Amino acid sequence: MSETDIQLSSWAANISPSPTLAVDSKAKAMKAAGEDVCGFGAGEPDFDTPQFIKDACAKALAEGKTKYAPAPGLPVLRERLAEKYRKENGIDDVEAANVIVSPGGKYSCYLAILAVTSPGDEVIIPAPYWVSYPEMVKLAGGVPRVLPAEDGSGFKITAQQLKDAITPNTRMVILNSPSNPTGAVYNKEELQSLVDVALSAGIYIMSDEIYEYLLYDDVIHHSPASFSKEASEKVITVAGFSKTFSMTGWRLGTLVAHGKIAKAVGSIQSQTSSNATTFAQWGALAAIEEPDQSRAAIDGMLEVFERRRLMLLDGLNSIDGINCERAQGAFYLFPDISALGLSANDFAARILESHKVAVVPGEGFGAPGYIRLSYATSDEVIEKGLVRLKEFCGSL
Ligand SMILES: *Cc1c(COP(=O)(O)O)cnc(C)c1O
């Protein structure tokens, strides 16, 4: 059969592969071939999962906890997560029934979108956005409506912008604070005003809080669902264990929503993936049941990230033609490279080729003219990478 005889579905034909994973795999292939690549592409912490979490998982395996679990998650883990969301995030009235444990934060996002989006519904996605949101909306039959943050806004949309973007077909807006790719963090007033607009328009909010613990400069995380009872009914909060506990390969996400939505999400999950890996959930339970050990693990990681963030920020801003905001969350910086006179795609392709530096071009995040650098990499790579970046930019 020839290629042209293969007929893909409209879903499959329309989807683009994840560009962040593409850069990362090219850089990894070059590294595997023995090349000395400075990788800033990674979207995951470079630490190992804390030992006490691994131990809890190993114990579960040894005890034979290797069978199906209830599709929405281990009951005890859902209980503990409900407690965490009440106490830590201030979302009152969350019970186990409102919590779903999924195979990854990414899948939680998709479930949230699927649960409320019908074909033709519009979903507002502020740009720069995480690469997967528009593709997930399309897979649900929805229409992504990209809403670019204005220049000089610190990559944040305003309530007025949101208000102007809402149409009778708008079903949901996606918020992601702290943000991937920009590291931007919305403060309470900003979030409150966005929530007010969404509630008065009657639309849902998906709040992706996967980076809720990765904060710098004493900024504080706020969960929009905590603002009022009405907000807790309209906000679907997604998160997971990947970024907080360096558990990207474990595939464990969470979702908190109104009972009716959580139930629908549970049904979708039961018919598509079934439960997230059983023994992985037992490991994750330890992360919640041992708050002191968890806090120590997170603080250790934050201390390292904080040093690298400032090192990379200063280094980038010392290069002619690069201008970088002081991002206060996650582990990314998102500098403006438009003054250098080439597209971000060209920049990323050329610097990987000639100077062996892997960065992710902004086009995939809806932000041409910018590149994303992850500082979830060693100090040595950051130092060496900055020298190469400077050389490359000087050569343009
Ligand atoms: C990493 C990430 C996720 C989810 O990651 P999983 O590994 O699937 O848990 C979700 N949203 C954003 C913005 C992310 O960067």
The ligand as a MOL file (V3000), in Angstrom:
LIG
                    3D

  0  0  0     0  0            999 V3000
M  V30 BEGIN CTAB
M  V30 COUNTS 15 15 0 0 0
M  V30 BEGIN ATOM
M  V30 1 C 4.4980 19.0210 32.6720 0
M  V30 2 C 3.1850 19.7050 32.5210 0
M  V30 3 C 1.9590 19.0370 32.7320 0
M  V30 4 C 1.7590 17.5980 33.0490 0
M  V30 5 O 2.7750 16.7720 33.1160 0
M  V30 6 P 2.5740 15.2170 33.3840 0
M  V30 7 O 3.9540 14.6860 33.2890 0
M  V30 8 O 1.6540 14.6890 32.3670 0
M  V30 9 O 2.0130 15.0790 34.7610 0
M  V30 10 C 0.7900 19.7630 32.6280 0
M  V30 11 N 0.7980 21.0670 32.3390 0
M  V30 12 C 1.9340 21.7390 32.1350 0
M  V30 13 C 1.8490 23.1740 31.8410 0
M  V30 14 C 3.1700 21.0800 32.2100 0
M  V30 15 O 4.2880 21.7680 31.9630 0
M  V30 END ATOM
M  V30 BEGIN BOND
M  V30 1 1 1 2
M  V30 2 1 2 3
M  V30 3 2 2 14
M  V30 4 1 3 4
M  V30 5 2 3 10
M  V30 6 1 4 5
M  V30 7 1 5 6
M  V30 8 2 6 7
M  V30 9 1 6 8
M  V30 10 1 6 9
M  V30 11 1 10 11
M  V30 12 2 11 12
M  V30 13 1 12 13
M  V30 14 1 12 14
M  V30 15 1 14 15
M  V30 END BOND
M  V30 END CTAB
M  END
